[in-house]
């Protein structure tokens, strides 16, 4: 059974497409992971949330009307499938749904990765999240060079892990085996495939040391830059990272992928930077993006403001 709260807020055609998509996702899940009891709850009003997602406390998938989304995100089959996986996996495999798991960075990483993997298996194309945002063609690419160890946040880390799963040709029966074992940890997931275990061990060996001068180091990378006193940042990859990615370099951009609007980054070698503010500088969140040549392998957020 699929229950949709706020059905009157969308057209009959949209509602029919959503029901059909949800039913297909439920059937695909049950075919590969076993039966799930109880209704699948979808809320199109969701006034208490500002983003699309699965609410574990109410066991409800929320599609509120949010600025920059195309029709609440309902036109993106990947996003619908992704959120339905969250709802079904927590019900089918209770070890994945407790507060301790859902509030941990490792639990969030695994959930995001497996939900993307599920969406890919239902609709195998290069990208996740087409037809979701008005300002983006898609949200992320399934096949990428990202590393879990150098990516910030559960979605970026999950994106990296999904790429590992696809690269190592991990199949649905292996994921079912992992979920049935009840050990919802990355160390347990990597046991499903020797290739995956080796790839994740190599990934975990990578590290980048960030050395800051002119200002006290900030654990959150928050810096208020004074005029005439540039922030100096050195990015030093460890030996394992350099061996795997000898052309390591850093480039800076906003979250949208464009150059900073308010700060000047100067570097001779792509690893050592002087960052200066301008009289017009405003607070800005930037990503220090890690590359090996043209291949993006990770990133680190910085939060800059001017004095």
NUKENU-279772 format. One record per residue: residue number from 1; x, y, z of N, C-alpha, C, O in turn. Coordinates in steps of 0.2 Angstrom, whole numbers. Layout:
BEGIN
(NUM; (X; Y; Z); (X; Y; Z); (X; Y; Z); (X; Y; Z)) ...
END
This chain:
BEGIN
(1; (4; -6; 0); (0; 0; 0); (4; 6; 0); (9; 7; 4)) (2; (2; 11; -4); (6; 18; -4); (1; 23; -2); (-4; 24; -6)) (3; (3; 27; 3); (-1; 32; 5); (2; 39; 4); (8; 40; 5)) (4; (-2; 43; 1); (1; 50; -1); (-3; 55; 2); (-9; 56; 0)) (5; (0; 59; 7); (-3; 64; 10); (-2; 71; 6); (4; 72; 4)) (6; (-7; 75; 5); (-6; 81; 1); (-7; 79; -7); (-5; 83; -11)) (7; (-10; 74; -8); (-11; 72; -15); (-15; 78; -19); (-13; 78; -25)) (8; (-19; 82; -16); (-22; 87; -20); (-18; 93; -22); (-20; 97; -26)) (9; (-12; 93; -20); (-7; 98; -22); (-4; 97; -28); (-1; 102; -31)) (10; (-4; 91; -31); (-1; 90; -38); (-7; 88; -43); (-12; 86; -41)) (11; (-5; 88; -49); (-10; 86; -54); (-11; 78; -54); (-7; 75; -51)) (12; (-17; 76; -57); (-18; 69; -57); (-13; 65; -61); (-12; 60; -59)) (13; (-10; 68; -66); (-5; 65; -70); (1; 64; -66); (4; 59; -66)) (14; (3; 69; -62); (9; 69; -58); (8; 63; -53); (12; 59; -51)) (15; (2; 63; -50); (0; 59; -44); (1; 51; -47); (3; 47; -44)) (16; (-2; 50; -53); (-2; 44; -56); (5; 41; -57); (7; 36; -56)) (17; (10; 46; -60); (17; 44; -61); (20; 43; -55); (24; 38; -54)) (18; (19; 46; -49); (22; 45; -43); (20; 38; -40); (24; 35; -38)) (19; (14; 37; -40); (11; 30; -38); (14; 24; -42); (17; 19; -39)) (20; (15; 25; -49); (18; 20; -53); (25; 19; -51); (28; 14; -51)) (21; (29; 25; -50); (36; 25; -49); (37; 21; -42); (41; 17; -41)) (22; (33; 23; -37); (34; 21; -30); (32; 13; -30); (36; 9; -27)) (23; (27; 11; -34); (25; 4; -34); (31; 0; -37); (33; -5; -35)) (24; (34; 3; -43); (40; -1; -46); (45; -1; -41); (49; -7; -41)) (25; (47; 4; -38); (53; 4; -33); (51; -1; -27); (56; -5; -26)) (26; (45; -2; -25); (44; -7; -20); (45; -14; -22); (47; -18; -19)) (27; (42; -15; -28); (42; -22; -31); (50; -24; -32); (52; -29; -31)) (28; (54; -19; -35); (61; -20; -36); (64; -22; -30); (69; -26; -29)) (29; (63; -18; -24); (66; -19; -18); (64; -26; -15); (69; -30; -13)) (30; (58; -27; -15); (56; -34; -13); (58; -40; -17); (60; -45; -14)) (31; (59; -39; -23); (62; -44; -27); (69; -46; -25); (71; -51; -26)) (32; (73; -40; -23); (80; -41; -22); (82; -42; -15); (87; -45; -13)) (33; (77; -39; -10); (79; -39; -3); (74; -42; 1); (75; -43; 7)) (34; (68; -44; -1); (63; -48; 3); (57; -43; 4); (58; -37; 3)) (35; (52; -46; 6); (45; -43; 7); (46; -38; 13); (49; -38; 18)) (36; (42; -32; 12); (41; -27; 17); (34; -26; 19); (30; -25; 15)) (37; (33; -26; 25); (26; -25; 28); (24; -18; 29); (29; -14; 30)) (38; (18; -16; 29); (16; -9; 31); (16; -5; 25); (19; -6; 20)) (39; (12; 1; 26); (12; 6; 20); (18; 10; 19); (22; 11; 24)) (40; (19; 12; 13); (24; 17; 11); (21; 24; 11); (16; 25; 8)) (41; (24; 28; 16); (20; 35; 17); (24; 40; 14); (30; 41; 14)) (42; (21; 44; 9); (24; 50; 6); (20; 56; 8); (14; 56; 7)) (43; (23; 61; 9); (20; 68; 11); (22; 73; 6); (28; 75; 6)) (44; (17; 76; 3); (18; 81; -2); (18; 88; 1); (19; 93; -2)) (45; (15; 89; 8); (15; 95; 11); (21; 96; 15); (25; 101; 14)) (46; (22; 92; 20); (29; 92; 23); (31; 99; 25); (36; 101; 24)) (47; (26; 103; 29); (28; 110; 30); (33; 110; 35); (36; 116; 36)) (48; (35; 105; 39); (40; 106; 44); (47; 105; 42); (52; 105; 45)) (49; (48; 103; 35); (54; 102; 32); (56; 107; 26); (51; 109; 23)) (50; (62; 108; 25); (64; 113; 20); (67; 109; 14); (70; 112; 9)) (51; (67; 102; 14); (71; 99; 9); (68; 92; 8); (64; 89; 12)) (52; (69; 89; 2); (67; 83; 1); (71; 77; 5); (77; 78; 6)) (53; (67; 72; 7); (71; 67; 11); (66; 63; 15); (60; 63; 15)) (54; (69; 58; 18); (66; 53; 22); (66; 55; 29); (72; 56; 32)) (55; (61; 55; 32); (60; 57; 40); (60; 50; 43); (55; 47; 43)) (56; (65; 48; 47); (65; 42; 50); (61; 42; 56); (58; 36; 58)) (57; (60; 47; 59); (55; 48; 65); (48; 46; 64); (45; 43; 68)) (58; (46; 49; 58); (39; 48; 56); (38; 42; 50); (33; 41; 48)) (59; (44; 40; 48); (44; 34; 43); (40; 37; 37); (36; 33; 34)) (60; (42; 43; 35); (38; 47; 29); (43; 50; 25); (48; 52; 27)) (61; (42; 49; 18); (46; 52; 13); (43; 59; 11); (37; 59; 10)) (62; (47; 64; 12); (44; 71; 11); (46; 74; 4); (52; 74; 3)) (63; (41; 77; 1); (43; 80; -5); (39; 87; -5); (34; 88; -8)) (64; (42; 92; -1); (39; 98; 0); (40; 103; -6); (45; 101; -10)) (65; (36; 108; -7); (38; 113; -12); (43; 117; -10); (43; 121; -5)) (66; (49; 117; -14); (55; 121; -12); (57; 124; -18); (57; 122; -24)) (67; (60; 130; -17); (62; 134; -22); (68; 131; -26); (72; 128; -22)) (68; (69; 132; -32); (74; 129; -36); (73; 121; -38); (76; 118; -42)) (69; (67; 118; -35); (66; 111; -37); (60; 111; -43); (56; 115; -43)) (70; (61; 106; -47); (56; 105; -52); (50; 101; -49); (51; 95; -48)) (71; (45; 104; -49); (39; 100; -46); (40; 96; -40); (39; 90; -40)) (72; (43; 99; -35); (44; 96; -29); (50; 90; -29); (51; 87; -24)) (73; (53; 90; -35); (57; 84; -36); (54; 78; -38); (58; 73; -39)) (74; (48; 78; -40); (44; 72; -41); (46; 69; -48); (45; 63; -50)) (75; (49; 74; -53); (50; 72; -59); (57; 68; -60); (59; 65; -65)) (76; (61; 68; -54); (67; 64; -54); (66; 57; -52); (65; 56; -46)) (77; (66; 52; -56); (65; 45; -54); (71; 43; -50); (69; 39; -45)) (78; (77; 46; -51); (82; 43; -46); (81; 46; -39); (82; 42; -34)) (79; (79; 52; -38); (78; 54; -31); (72; 50; -28); (72; 49; -22)) (80; (66; 49; -32); (61; 45; -29); (63; 38; -27); (62; 36; -21)) (81; (67; 35; -31); (69; 28; -29); (74; 28; -23); (74; 24; -19)) (82; (78; 33; -23); (83; 34; -18); (80; 35; -11); (81; 31; -6)) (83; (75; 39; -11); (71; 40; -4); (67; 34; -2); (66; 33; 3)) (84; (64; 31; -7); (60; 25; -6); (65; 19; -3); (63; 16; 1)) (85; (71; 19; -5); (76; 14; -3); (77; 15; 5); (77; 11; 9)) (86; (78; 22; 7); (79; 24; 14); (73; 21; 18); (74; 18; 23)) (87; (67; 22; 15); (61; 20; 19); (60; 12; 20); (59; 10; 25)) (88; (62; 9; 14); (61; 2; 14); (66; -2; 18); (65; -7; 22)) (89; (73; 0; 17); (78; -4; 20); (78; -3; 28); (80; -8; 31)) (90; (76; 3; 31); (75; 3; 38); (70; -2; 41); (70; -4; 46)) (91; (65; -3; 37); (59; -7; 39); (61; -15; 38); (60; -19; 42)) (92; (64; -16; 33); (66; -23; 31); (72; -25; 36); (72; -31; 38)) (93; (77; -21; 37); (83; -23; 40); (84; -18; 46); (87; -13; 46)) (94; (81; -19; 52); (81; -15; 58); (88; -12; 60); (88; -7; 63)) (95; (93; -16; 59); (100; -14; 61); (102; -8; 57); (107; -5; 59)) (96; (99; -6; 52); (101; 0; 48); (97; 6; 50); (99; 12; 48)) (97; (92; 5; 55); (88; 11; 56); (88; 14; 63); (84; 18; 64)) (98; (92; 11; 67); (92; 14; 74); (95; 21; 75); (99; 23; 70)) (99; (93; 25; 80); (96; 32; 80); (104; 32; 80); (107; 36; 78)) (100; (107; 27; 84); (114; 27; 84); (117; 26; 77); (122; 29; 76)) (101; (114; 22; 73); (116; 21; 66); (115; 28; 62); (119; 30; 58)) (102; (109; 30; 62); (107; 36; 58); (110; 42; 60); (111; 47; 56)) (103; (113; 43; 66); (116; 49; 68); (123; 48; 67); (127; 53; 69)) (104; (126; 43; 65); (133; 42; 64); (135; 44; 57); (131; 43; 53)) (105; (141; 46; 57); (144; 48; 50); (144; 42; 46); (143; 42; 40)) (106; (146; 36; 49); (147; 30; 45); (140; 27; 43); (140; 25; 37)) (107; (135; 27; 47); (129; 25; 45); (126; 29; 40); (123; 27; 35)) (108; (127; 36; 40); (124; 40; 35); (128; 39; 28); (124; 39; 23)) (109; (134; 38; 28); (138; 37; 22); (135; 30; 19); (134; 30; 13)) (110; (134; 25; 23); (132; 19; 20); (125; 19; 17); (123; 17; 12)) (111; (120; 23; 21); (113; 24; 18); (113; 28; 12); (110; 26; 7)) (112; (117; 33; 11); (117; 37; 5); (120; 33; -1); (118; 34; -6)) (113; (125; 30; 1); (128; 26; -5); (124; 20; -7); (123; 20; -13)) (114; (121; 16; -3); (116; 11; -5); (110; 13; -8); (107; 10; -12)) (115; (108; 19; -6); (102; 22; -9); (103; 24; -16); (99; 23; -21)) (116; (109; 27; -17); (111; 29; -24); (112; 23; -28); (110; 22; -34)) (117; (115; 17; -25); (116; 11; -29); (110; 8; -31); (109; 5; -36)) (118; (105; 8; -26); (98; 6; -28); (95; 10; -34); (92; 7; -38)) (119; (96; 16; -34); (93; 20; -39); (97; 19; -46); (93; 18; -51)) (120; (103; 18; -45); (107; 16; -52); (104; 9; -54); (103; 9; -60)) (121; (103; 4; -50); (101; -2; -52); (94; -2; -55); (93; -6; -60)) (122; (90; 3; -53); (84; 3; -56); (84; 7; -63); (80; 6; -67)) (123; (89; 12; -63); (89; 16; -69); (96; 17; -71); (99; 23; -70)) (124; (100; 12; -74); (107; 13; -75); (109; 18; -80); (109; 16; -86)) (125; (110; 24; -79); (113; 29; -83); (119; 32; -80); (120; 31; -74)) (126; (122; 37; -83); (128; 40; -80); (127; 44; -74); (132; 45; -70)) (127; (121; 47; -73); (120; 52; -68); (114; 51; -63); (110; 48; -65)) (128; (115; 54; -57); (110; 53; -52); (107; 60; -52); (110; 65; -51)) (129; (100; 60; -52); (96; 66; -50); (95; 71; -56); (95; 77; -55)) (130; (94; 68; -62); (91; 73; -67); (84; 75; -66); (81; 71; -62)) (131; (82; 81; -68); (76; 83; -68); (74; 85; -60); (68; 84; -59)) (132; (79; 86; -56); (77; 88; -49); (78; 95; -48); (73; 98; -45)) (133; (83; 98; -49); (84; 105; -48); (84; 109; -55); (85; 107; -60)) (134; (81; 115; -54); (81; 120; -60); (87; 122; -62); (88; 124; -68)) (135; (92; 123; -58); (99; 126; -59); (104; 121; -61); (110; 122; -61)) (136; (102; 114; -61); (107; 109; -62); (104; 104; -67); (99; 102; -66)) (137; (109; 101; -71); (106; 96; -75); (106; 89; -72); (101; 85; -73)) (138; (110; 88; -66); (109; 82; -62); (113; 84; -56); (116; 89; -55)) (139; (112; 79; -51); (115; 81; -44); (122; 78; -44); (127; 81; -41)) (140; (124; 72; -46); (130; 69; -46); (131; 63; -51); (126; 61; -54)) (141; (137; 62; -52); (139; 56; -57); (140; 50; -53); (143; 50; -48)) (142; (137; 44; -56); (138; 38; -53); (146; 36; -53); (149; 33; -49)) (143; (148; 36; -59); (155; 34; -61); (160; 40; -60); (160; 45; -64)) (144; (164; 40; -55); (168; 45; -53); (175; 43; -50); (176; 37; -49)) (145; (179; 47; -49); (186; 46; -46); (186; 48; -39); (192; 49; -36)) (146; (181; 50; -36); (181; 52; -29); (183; 47; -24); (182; 41; -25)) (147; (186; 49; -18); (188; 44; -13); (184; 46; -7); (183; 52; -5)) (148; (182; 41; -3); (179; 41; 3); (183; 46; 8); (180; 50; 11)) (149; (189; 44; 8); (193; 47; 14); (194; 55; 12); (196; 58; 17)) (150; (194; 57; 6); (195; 64; 5); (189; 68; 3); (189; 73; 0)) (151; (183; 65; 4); (177; 68; 2); (173; 71; 9); (173; 67; 14)) (152; (170; 77; 9); (167; 79; 15); (159; 78; 15); (156; 79; 10)) (153; (156; 75; 20); (149; 74; 21); (147; 68; 18); (150; 65; 14)) (154; (141; 66; 21); (138; 59; 19); (137; 58; 12); (138; 53; 9)) (155; (134; 63; 8); (132; 63; 1); (138; 62; -3); (138; 58; -8)) (156; (143; 66; -2); (150; 66; -6); (153; 59; -5); (155; 56; -9)) (157; (153; 57; 2); (157; 51; 3); (153; 45; 1); (155; 40; -2)) (158; (146; 45; 1); (142; 40; -2); (143; 40; -9); (143; 34; -12)) (159; (143; 45; -13); (144; 45; -20); (151; 42; -22); (151; 38; -27)) (160; (156; 43; -18); (163; 40; -19); (162; 32; -18); (165; 28; -21)) (161; (158; 30; -12); (157; 23; -11); (153; 19; -16); (155; 14; -18)) (162; (148; 23; -19); (144; 20; -24); (149; 19; -30); (148; 13; -34)) (163; (153; 23; -32); (158; 22; -38); (162; 16; -36); (163; 12; -41)) (164; (164; 15; -30); (168; 9; -29); (164; 3; -30); (166; -2; -33)) (165; (158; 3; -28); (153; -3; -28); (152; -5; -36); (152; -11; -38)) (166; (151; 0; -40); (150; -1; -47); (157; -3; -50); (157; -7; -55)) (167; (162; 0; -49); (169; -1; -52); (171; -9; -50); (173; -12; -54)) (168; (169; -11; -44); (171; -18; -42); (165; -23; -44); (166; -29; -42)) (169; (160; -20; -47); (155; -25; -50); (151; -29; -44); (150; -35; -45)) (170; (150; -25; -39); (146; -28; -33); (139; -28; -35); (136; -24; -38)) (171; (136; -34; -34); (129; -35; -37); (124; -35; -31); (126; -36; -25)) (172; (118; -35; -33); (112; -35; -28); (112; -41; -23); (111; -39; -17)) (173; (113; -47; -25); (114; -52; -20); (119; -51; -15); (118; -53; -9)) (174; (125; -48; -16); (130; -47; -11); (128; -41; -7); (129; -42; -1)) (175; (124; -36; -9); (122; -31; -4); (116; -34; 0); (116; -32; 6)) (176; (112; -39; -2); (107; -42; 2); (111; -46; 7); (109; -46; 13)) (177; (116; -50; 6); (120; -53; 10); (122; -49; 16); (122; -51; 22)) (178; (125; -43; 14); (128; -38; 19); (122; -36; 24); (123; -36; 30)) (179; (116; -34; 21); (111; -31; 25); (108; -37; 30); (106; -35; 35)) (180; (108; -43; 27); (105; -48; 31); (109; -50; 37); (107; -52; 42)) (181; (116; -49; 36); (121; -51; 42); (120; -46; 48); (122; -48; 53)) (182; (117; -40; 47); (115; -36; 53); (121; -32; 55); (120; -29; 61)) (183; (126; -32; 52); (132; -28; 54); (133; -22; 49); (137; -23; 44)) (184; (130; -17; 51); (129; -11; 46); (135; -7; 47); (135; -1; 50)) (185; (141; -9; 45); (147; -5; 45); (151; -6; 39); (150; -11; 35)) (186; (155; -1; 37); (159; -1; 31); (164; -7; 31); (165; -10; 26)) (187; (167; -9; 37); (171; -14; 37); (168; -21; 35); (171; -25; 33)) (188; (161; -21; 37); (157; -27; 35); (156; -27; 28); (156; -32; 24)) (189; (154; -21; 25); (152; -21; 18); (158; -23; 13); (157; -27; 8)) (190; (164; -21; 15); (169; -23; 11); (171; -30; 10); (175; -32; 6)) (191; (168; -34; 15); (169; -41; 15); (166; -45; 9); (167; -51; 8)) (192; (161; -41; 6); (157; -45; 1); (161; -46; -6); (159; -50; -10)) (193; (167; -43; -6); (171; -43; -12); (178; -42; -11); (180; -37; -8)) (194; (182; -46; -13); (190; -45; -12); (192; -39; -15); (196; -35; -13)) (195; (189; -37; -21); (191; -31; -25); (189; -25; -21); (193; -20; -21)) (196; (183; -25; -18); (180; -19; -14); (184; -18; -8); (186; -13; -6)) (197; (186; -24; -5); (190; -23; 1); (197; -20; 0); (199; -16; 3)) (198; (200; -22; -6); (207; -19; -8); (206; -12; -10); (210; -8; -8)) (199; (201; -10; -13); (200; -3; -15); (198; 1; -10); (201; 7; -9)) (200; (194; -1; -5); (193; 3; 1); (199; 4; 6); (200; 9; 9)) (201; (203; -1; 6); (209; -1; 10); (214; 4; 7); (217; 8; 11)) (202; (214; 4; 1); (219; 9; -3); (216; 16; -2); (220; 21; 0)) (203; (209; 17; -2); (206; 23; -1); (207; 26; 6); (209; 32; 7)) (204; (207; 21; 11); (207; 24; 18); (215; 26; 19); (216; 29; 24)) (205; (219; 24; 15); (226; 26; 17); (228; 33; 14); (233; 36; 16)) (206; (223; 36; 11); (225; 43; 8); (223; 48; 14); (219; 48; 18)) (207; (228; 53; 14); (227; 59; 18); (230; 65; 15); (235; 65; 12)) (208; (227; 71; 17); (230; 77; 15); (231; 82; 21); (226; 83; 25)) (209; (237; 84; 23); (238; 88; 29); (238; 95; 26); (240; 97; 21)) (210; (234; 99; 30); (233; 106; 29); (236; 111; 34); (235; 111; 40)) (211; (241; 114; 32); (245; 118; 36); (244; 126; 35); (244; 128; 29)) (212; (242; 129; 40); (240; 136; 39); (245; 141; 43); (247; 139; 48)) (213; (246; 146; 40); (250; 152; 43); (247; 158; 42); (242; 159; 38)) (214; (249; 163; 47); (246; 170; 47); (240; 170; 52); (239; 175; 54)) (215; (237; 164; 53); (231; 164; 57); (231; 158; 61); (234; 153; 59)) (216; (228; 158; 67); (227; 152; 71); (223; 146; 67); (218; 148; 64)) (217; (226; 140; 67); (222; 135; 63); (215; 134; 66); (214; 134; 72)) (218; (210; 133; 62); (203; 132; 63); (201; 125; 61); (202; 123; 56)) (219; (199; 121; 66); (196; 114; 65); (191; 114; 60); (190; 109; 56)) (220; (187; 119; 59); (181; 120; 55); (183; 123; 49); (179; 125; 44)) (221; (189; 125; 48); (191; 129; 42); (188; 136; 41); (185; 138; 36)) (222; (186; 139; 47); (183; 146; 47); (188; 151; 48); (192; 151; 53)) (223; (189; 156; 43); (194; 161; 44); (191; 168; 42); (188; 168; 37)) (224; (193; 173; 46); (191; 180; 45); (198; 183; 42); (202; 184; 46)) (225; (198; 185; 36); (204; 187; 33); (205; 195; 33); (200; 198; 31)) (226; (210; 197; 36); (211; 204; 37); (214; 207; 30); (219; 204; 27)) (227; (213; 213; 28); (216; 216; 23); (223; 217; 24); (226; 219; 29)) (228; (227; 215; 18); (234; 215; 19); (238; 210; 23); (244; 209; 23)) (229; (234; 205; 25); (236; 199; 29); (233; 193; 26); (228; 190; 29)) (230; (236; 190; 21); (233; 184; 17); (234; 178; 22); (238; 177; 26)) (231; (229; 174; 21); (229; 167; 24); (233; 163; 19); (232; 162; 13)) (232; (238; 160; 22); (242; 155; 19); (240; 148; 21); (240; 146; 26)) (233; (239; 144; 15); (237; 137; 16); (241; 132; 12); (242; 133; 6)) (234; (245; 127; 15); (248; 122; 11); (245; 116; 12); (243; 113; 17)) (235; (244; 112; 6); (241; 106; 6); (246; 101; 4); (249; 101; -1)) (236; (247; 96; 9); (253; 91; 9); (250; 84; 8); (248; 81; 14)) (237; (249; 81; 2); (247; 74; 2); (252; 69; 5); (258; 70; 4)) (238; (249; 64; 8); (254; 59; 11); (257; 55; 5); (255; 55; -1)) (239; (261; 50; 7); (265; 46; 2); (260; 41; -2); (261; 41; -8)) (240; (255; 39; 2); (250; 34; -1); (246; 38; -7); (245; 35; -12)) (241; (244; 44; -5); (240; 48; -10); (245; 50; -16); (242; 49; -22)) (242; (251; 52; -15); (255; 54; -20); (257; 48; -25); (257; 49; -31)) (243; (257; 42; -22); (259; 36; -26); (253; 35; -31); (254; 33; -36)) (244; (247; 35; -28); (241; 34; -32); (239; 39; -37); (237; 38; -42)) (245; (241; 46; -34); (239; 52; -38); (245; 56; -39); (245; 61; -35)) (246; (250; 55; -43); (256; 59; -43); (255; 66; -45); (259; 70; -44)) (247; (249; 67; -49); (248; 74; -51); (243; 78; -47); (239; 82; -49)) (248; (244; 77; -40); (239; 80; -35); (240; 87; -36); (245; 90; -36)) (249; (234; 91; -36); (234; 98; -36); (227; 100; -33); (223; 96; -32)) (250; (227; 107; -31); (221; 109; -28); (218; 115; -32); (222; 119; -34)) (251; (212; 116; -33); (209; 121; -36); (203; 123; -32); (200; 119; -28)) (252; (201; 130; -32); (196; 132; -28); (190; 134; -32); (190; 137; -37)) (253; (184; 133; -29); (178; 135; -32); (172; 136; -27); (173; 134; -21)) (254; (167; 139; -29); (161; 140; -24); (157; 133; -24); (159; 128; -28)) (255; (152; 132; -21); (148; 126; -21); (145; 125; -28); (144; 119; -29)) (256; (144; 130; -31); (141; 129; -38); (146; 128; -43); (145; 127; -49)) (257; (153; 128; -41); (158; 126; -46); (161; 131; -50); (164; 130; -55)) (258; (160; 138; -48); (163; 143; -51); (168; 147; -46); (168; 145; -40)) (259; (173; 151; -49); (178; 154; -45); (175; 158; -40); (169; 161; -40)) (260; (179; 159; -34); (177; 164; -29); (175; 171; -31); (178; 173; -36)) (261; (169; 173; -29); (167; 180; -30); (171; 185; -26); (171; 191; -28)) (262; (174; 183; -20); (176; 188; -16); (183; 187; -13); (185; 192; -10)) (263; (186; 182; -15); (193; 181; -13); (198; 179; -18); (196; 176; -23)) (264; (204; 181; -17); (209; 180; -23); (214; 174; -20); (217; 175; -15)) (265; (214; 169; -24); (219; 163; -22); (225; 163; -27); (224; 163; -33)) (266; (231; 164; -24); (237; 164; -28); (241; 158; -26); (242; 156; -21)) (267; (244; 154; -32); (248; 149; -31); (252; 148; -37); (250; 149; -42)) (268; (258; 145; -35); (263; 144; -41); (263; 136; -43); (265; 135; -48)) (269; (261; 132; -38); (261; 125; -39); (255; 121; -38); (255; 115; -39)) (270; (249; 124; -36); (243; 121; -35); (243; 117; -28); (238; 114; -27)) (271; (247; 119; -24); (247; 116; -17); (248; 121; -12); (246; 120; -6)) (272; (252; 126; -13); (253; 131; -8); (250; 138; -10); (251; 140; -16)) (273; (245; 140; -6); (241; 146; -8); (241; 152; -3); (243; 151; 3)) (274; (241; 158; -6); (240; 164; -2); (233; 166; -4); (231; 167; -10)) (275; (228; 167; 1); (221; 169; 0); (220; 176; 3); (221; 177; 9)) (276; (218; 181; -1); (217; 188; 1); (210; 190; 0); (207; 188; -5)) (277; (208; 194; 5); (201; 197; 4); (202; 204; 0); (207; 206; -1)) (278; (196; 206; -2); (196; 212; -6); (191; 217; -2); (187; 215; 3)) (279; (191; 224; -3); (187; 228; 1); (179; 226; 0); (175; 228; 4)) (280; (177; 223; -5); (170; 221; -6); (169; 214; -4); (164; 211; -5)) (281; (174; 210; -1); (173; 203; 1); (167; 202; 6); (166; 206; 10)) (282; (164; 197; 5); (158; 195; 9); (159; 188; 11); (163; 184; 8)) (283; (156; 185; 16); (156; 178; 18); (155; 174; 13); (150; 175; 9)) (284; (159; 168; 12); (158; 164; 6); (160; 157; 8); (166; 156; 12)) (285; (157; 152; 7); (159; 145; 7); (162; 143; 1); (159; 143; -4)) (286; (168; 140; 2); (172; 138; -4); (174; 131; -3); (175; 128; 2)) (287; (175; 127; -9); (178; 121; -9); (185; 121; -11); (187; 123; -17)) (288; (190; 118; -7); (197; 117; -10); (196; 110; -13); (196; 105; -10)) (289; (196; 110; -20); (195; 103; -23); (201; 100; -25); (206; 103; -28)) (290; (202; 93; -23); (208; 90; -25); (207; 86; -31); (202; 83; -33)) (291; (212; 87; -36); (212; 84; -42); (219; 80; -43); (224; 81; -40)) (292; (218; 75; -47); (224; 72; -50); (224; 73; -58); (220; 70; -61)) (293; (227; 78; -60); (226; 81; -67); (219; 83; -67); (217; 88; -64)) (294; (215; 81; -72); (208; 83; -73); (203; 79; -69); (197; 81; -69)) (295; (206; 74; -65); (201; 70; -61); (200; 72; -54); (205; 73; -50)) (296; (194; 74; -53); (192; 76; -46); (192; 70; -41); (188; 65; -42)) (297; (196; 70; -36); (196; 65; -31); (194; 66; -24); (193; 62; -20)) (298; (192; 73; -23); (190; 74; -16); (189; 82; -15); (191; 86; -20)) (299; (188; 84; -9); (187; 91; -8); (187; 93; 0); (186; 88; 4)) (300; (188; 99; 1); (187; 101; 8); (184; 108; 9); (187; 112; 5)) (301; (179; 109; 13); (176; 115; 13); (180; 120; 17); (183; 119; 22)) (302; (179; 127; 15); (182; 132; 19); (177; 138; 19); (173; 138; 15)) (303; (177; 141; 25); (172; 146; 26); (175; 153; 28); (178; 154; 33)) (304; (175; 157; 23); (179; 163; 23); (175; 169; 24); (169; 170; 22)) (305; (178; 174; 28); (174; 181; 28); (180; 186; 29); (186; 184; 30)) (306; (178; 192; 29); (183; 197; 29); (183; 201; 36); (177; 202; 38)) (307; (188; 204; 38); (188; 207; 45); (185; 214; 43); (184; 218; 48)) 
END
